[in-house]
Amino acid sequence: MWLQEEIKNILKRDPAIKSKYEVILYASLYAVIFHRLAHFLYIKKFFFLARLISQVSRFLTGIEIHPGATLGKRIFFDHGMGIVIGETAIIGNDCVFFHGVTLGGINSNKIKRHPTIKDNVMIGAGAKILGDITIGNNVKVGANSVVLKDIPDFSIAVGSPAKIISKKIITNFTKDYYAWAL
């Protein structure tokens, strides 16, 4: 079941958890649950109800995910306060987002205007990823980076505007992702 998978993911990713019962205190879990419901309603064209649920989720968790956004499996919002994910954003599997991350648009056209985040991506605290760009598989985006262009697979990007400082195979993503968020 997808919920069990999400719970196991939080237990695996956060070294601060001392007990499996602490997972019920994580805003990340509730943001994902609310989003799954809101996204289902959005797809069925119950737009008002979908937005209502997403706004309740935002109020309760501090994580704002538009119901039109597409989320993959095992997404973890670590200290999720202030995360904003726009309507046309697409997020792959096994991604980690720290507080203050924005996946935003740079225009108001009714087109794909938000980023696509592929699998195994870690986005550091305060990073802003703007526009219809693609962040490749196994990418790390440093804290407070501003990304305005595509980032290729197996890269590390930092700065404002973000520059690729390394393009290599990241072999142990889950072990060292916390170091990149600081």
N, C-alpha and C positions, 0 to 999 in steps of 0.2 A: 504494500500500500504506500502511496506517495507520502503520506503524513509520517509514517515510520521512517522512511528514507530521509525526510527533512530533519527529523529529530536526531537520527544517527549522525547526520552531517554536522549539526551544531555541536554535538558531543565530540566529534572528531576534530573539528576546527578550532574550538576555543579551549585553550589550556587552562583557563581560569575556572572552568566548571569543576566543582568538587563532588557533585552528586548528579545522577541522571535526572533527578527531580527538579533541579535548577532550570532545566530546559523550559519548563512552563513559565518561567519569568522572563524569557527572552523576547524582545520586541520583534526580532527577525522572524520568529516562528509565526507570530500573529499577523505580521505584515504579509507573509506568503499565503497564509490561510485566507485572509480577507481578499487578497488579490486574486486568488484562484476563483473565488466566488464572484467577485466583481467582473473579472475577465469573462467568465462564463455568461453572465448577464449581458455584458457588452456585446459579445459575439451574437447573442440572441436578440440584439437591438433593444434591450431594456436599458437605454442610456442613462436615464435619470436615476434609476435604482442602482445601477452600476456605479455612477458617480457618488451617490449618497453613501454607499458602502465604502468606497475608497476614501471619502472624506472622514467618515467615522474612524477608519483605520489610521488615517493621518493624525487625527486628534489623539487616538489612544497610543500610537507607536512612535510618532514623530517621523515616520517614513512615508513619503508621498509617492505613490505609484499610480499613474493614470491607468484606468481599467483597460484601455486599449493596448497598453504595453504587453509584450510577449516575454514571459519568463521561462527559462529552462528549469531543469531539476537541480536540487541541492544548491540553491542560492543562499548565501549567508551574509546578512547585514550586521557586521560587527560594530557595536556601539552606534546603531543606525540613525541616531538623531540627525535630522536635517538632510537626509537623502531625498533627492527629487529625481524621478524617472518619468520622462515625457511619453506622450501618447503613442508615438510610432517607434519607440525604442524596442530593440530585440536583444534579449540577453540569453546566452547559451547556458550550458550546464557547468556546475562546479565553479561558480564565480564567487568572489569575496569582495564586498564593498565596505569601506569604512565610513565613519560619520562625515557628513558634509559633502558627499559626492553628488554631482549633478550630471545627469544625462539629458542635456537640453537641446533645444532647437535654436537656429539663428535666423529663422524667418517665420512668418505666420501663414504661409501657403498650406493648403490642404493636401500635402504630399508627404512622402517619407522625409521627415525633417529632423529626426533624432538618431543617435548612434546605434550601430549594431555591435554588440559585444559578443565575441565568439566564446569557445569553451576554455576553462581553466585560466580565467583572467582575474588578477588582483588589482583593485583600484584603491590607492591610498587616500587617506583622510583629506578632505577638501578639494579633491581633484575635480575639474570641470571638463567634461567631454562634450563638445558642442557641434551640432550639425549632423548631416547624413554622411557619417564617416564609419569606417569599420576598424575595430580593434581586433587584431588577429588572435589565434589560439595561443595559449601559454604566454601571454603578455603580462608584464607588470607595469603599472602606471604609478609613479611616485606621488607622494603627498603634495597637495597644492599645485599640481601640474595643470596646465591648460592645454588640452589636446584639440587641435583644429584640423588635423590631417590624419589620414589612415596610418595605422601602426601595423607593420607586418608581423606574422607569426614569430614566436620565440624572441621577442624584443623586450627591452626595458626602456621606458620613456620617462623623462623627468624635465621639469622646468616650465617656464611660461614665456613664450609658447614652448610646448614640449618638443624635446629633441631626443632622438634615439641615442642612448649612450652605450648600448650593448645589444648585439643580436647573436644570441647563442641558444643552445638547447638548455632549458631550465629543467633539471632532472628531478628535483625534489620540491615541487611547488608547495605542498602543505607544510613542510618542515620549516621553511624560512619566510613565509609570507608576512609574518608579523614585522620582521626587520624592515621590510620595504614600506610599511605603512607609517613609520615614524619619521 
